[in-house]
Amino acid sequence: MSSHEQLKAKIIQKAWEDEAFKNQLLANPKAALKETFGITLPGDFTVKAVEETSTDFVLVIPANPAKVLVTAGADNPNW
């Protein structure tokens, strides 16, 4: 599991266990991530958090790997 996948798993687990965090994550994801995990994202990053329900299914289409820009010197592509 990549570090990004591990982080996502931690965020999801926290949201399942902490209703206040989940509500903040849904309302203001950047603030929730900074407050709870100490993660500060660049101003030009957009973060969207949505909650699946028994009648809603969320399908995320990731960036096409052939079109993802790689930061100079970075081991992982930007996301």
C-alpha positions in Angstrom: 0.0 0.0 0.0 1.4 3.4 -1.0 1.8 6.2 1.4 -1.1 8.0 -0.3 -3.3 5.0 0.2 -2.2 4.7 3.8 -3.1 8.3 4.4 -6.5 7.9 2.8 -7.2 4.9 4.9 -6.2 6.9 8.1 -8.5 9.7 7.1 -11.4 7.4 6.3 -10.9 5.5 9.6 -10.9 8.8 11.6 -14.1 9.9 9.8 -15.8 6.6 10.7 -14.8 6.9 14.4 -15.2 10.7 14.9 -18.5 12.3 13.8 -17.2 15.9 14.4 -14.1 15.2 12.2 -16.3 13.7 9.5 -18.6 16.7 9.5 -15.6 19.1 9.3 -14.0 17.0 6.6 -17.2 17.2 4.5 -17.6 21.0 5.1 -14.0 22.1 4.9 -11.6 19.3 4.0 -8.4 21.4 4.0 -9.1 22.7 7.5 -10.0 19.2 8.8 -6.8 17.7 7.4 -4.6 20.5 8.7 -6.2 20.5 12.2 -6.3 16.7 12.6 -3.3 15.4 10.7 -1.1 18.5 10.4 -1.3 18.4 6.6 -1.1 21.8 4.8 -2.0 21.6 1.2 -1.0 24.3 -1.3 -3.5 27.0 -2.0 -4.1 25.8 -5.6 -5.0 22.3 -4.5 -8.7 21.5 -4.3 -10.0 18.8 -1.9 -13.4 17.4 -2.1 -14.8 15.0 0.5 -18.1 13.2 -0.2 -19.9 10.5 1.8 -21.3 7.4 0.1 -24.7 6.2 1.4 -26.7 3.1 0.8 -28.3 4.9 -2.2 -25.4 7.0 -3.4 -22.3 5.6 -5.1 -19.2 7.8 -5.7 -16.9 6.9 -8.5 -13.6 8.7 -8.7 -11.9 8.7 -12.0 -8.2 9.2 -11.3 -5.9 11.3 -13.5 -4.7 9.5 -16.5 -1.2 8.4 -15.6 0.0 9.3 -19.1 -1.0 12.9 -18.4 0.1 13.4 -14.8 3.0 15.8 -14.3 5.9 14.6 -12.2 7.5 17.2 -10.0 11.2 17.5 -10.7 13.2 15.2 -8.4 10.1 13.7 -6.8 9.6 9.9 -6.5 5.8 10.2 -6.8 3.6 12.1 -9.2 1.6 15.1 -7.9 -1.9 14.3 -6.9 
